[in-house]
Structure formats: structure tokens, C-alpha cells
């Protein structure tokens, strides 16, 4: 049975898995799971991933969740070029260090801003309070500064001289706010230079393909059935996650 990847390309973690598989010529069957339609809650998908999150992988009788774990599994099984997940202990540690940190930093704050400027006001029918929006922008900028100063420093890529899983995970997260009109790369020449290197290493056409749906999503949000049970369930989760994160920074409930 062919490798199956359960994805929604509106999701940053799904895009990282999609790009990695495509870049490394890993054959897979694309199984669409629409988060907007609540398909992650279906009985059919629950048989693949009890956590009800995307991405998910099915390889014969073997199933797994969590994007970082999936990326490492694919790198190991398909023996992708070493630079993605280096055998060198210290280079691999740099990759793992970033992947461990980013969940509650770049990923969380980028997602929060994306939801504040896009989906959450539409689902709740209420604007995001100014102080919350300002806080979201400030927190993302702080995470980006840490990314530059701690994880990138003066290196071309996070782990050294070649692109890795860490750079791939970082770029998809930093692209997300662009979908709602916020440019995290603005006035950041160091970050822009890194982005250009990642695009050259991965392939700009592939990155553009993976992000096309997300970049056009803001124009299609008005077509969502915001009163559907799935969307209302999603809204409750988003409010709990992003509106009171300082009390419970639990991260996104539909992607991992």
C-alpha cells in the first residue's frame, strides 16, 4: 500500500511535510482533510489519528501523528540527504533544539496573529481587542528576534551551511502571517536573506505551490459556514487557545 499523507495545506505543519516529501521525491497519496469542514473530527479520520489533528501518516498498517515526528520518520525511511537531519551529533542537536523551541514561540505567536487577523473575528462575530492584537504582534516580533539572535546568528541556515528540517519548519510558520496581510520579514534584512537562501535550497516554485491555498484563503473566508457545528467547535478551541494563552499556552488544537 502506498504511503498516505493526510493534509490540509492551510496548516503550516502540513505544508512542511508536503514540501519535504515533494522535494525528496517521496511518492505518496495526498489525502485531503479539510479543517474548515471539520473533517478532522470524522470517524473515518479518527481511525488514522485518534488525536484528530493533521498532518497524519499511514504507511501500510503503521500510522502516526505530529509533524516533526513524521518529518524525521520520512528522513529515516527514505534516507534523504544528510543535511535535512544530520548524522553529525552537534548539527542534529541544532535541528532538534529549534524544533523543540518553536512550538511555543514562532509557531504559536505566528498562528495567534493569523487567527486574530483572519478566522477568529469571522467565527465569533467580534473584533479582536486592540490590546490583544498589539500583544500578538509584539510577541511574534520578540520570537523573530530570538530566532535571528539565538538560532540563526551568523550562519546561512539554522544547523550550519545547508538547509535542514529546522529551516523548513521555520519558513512555513513565518509565511503564515502573510496570508492575512502581516509581513514578518519587513525591515529585517537578515531574515530576508535567510528566506532567500531557503527558497533557493528548497525551490521557490515548490514553496509557492505549497503556500498558494493559504495565501488565497483570506478571500474565501466569507464562504465558510461559520454557524456549522464543526466551525463553532473550532471557534471554541481557538478562543481557549489564543485569547487566554498566558494562563494556558497549549498551542493549536487542530494541527501539530
C-alpha positions, 0 to 999 in steps of 0.5 A: 500500500502506498504511503498516505499523507493526510493534509490540509495545506492551510496548516503550516505543519502540513505544508512542511511535510508536503514540501519535504516529501515533494522535494525528496521525491517521496511518492505518496497519496495526498489525502485531503482533510479539510479543517474548515469542514471539520473533517478532522473530527470524522470517524473515518479520520479518527481511525488514522489519528485518534488525536484528530489533528493533521498532518497524519501518516499511514504507511501500510498498517503503521500510522502516526501523528505530529509533524516533526515526528513524521518529518524525521520518520520520512528522513529515516525511511527514505534516507534523504540527504544528510543535511535535512537531519544530520548524522553529525551529533552537534548539527542534529542537536541544532535541528532538534533544539529549534524544533523543540523551541518553536512550538511555543514561540514562532509557531504559536505567536505566528498562528495567534496573529493569523487567527486574530487577523483572519478566522477568529473575528469571522467565527465569533462575530467580534473584533479582536481587542486592540490590546490583544492584537498589539500583544500578538504582534509584539510577541511574534516580533520578540520570537523573530528576534530570538530566532535571528539572535539565538538560532540563526546568528551568523550562519546561512541556515539554522544547523550550519551551511545547508538547509535542514528540517529546522529551516523548513519548519521555520519558513512555513510558520513565518509565511503564515502571517502573510496570508492575512496581510502581516509581513514578518520579514519587513525591515529585517534584512537578515531574515530576508536573506535567510528566506532567500537562501531557503527558497533557493535550497528548497525551490521557490516554485515548490514553496509557492505551490505549497503556500498558494491555498493559504495565501488565497484563503483570506478571500474565501473566508466569507464562504465558510459556514461559520454557524456549522457545528464543526466551525463553532467547535473550532471557534471554541478551541481557538478562543481557549487557545489564543485569547487566554494563552498566558494562563494556558499556552497549549498551542493549536488544537487542530494541527501539530 
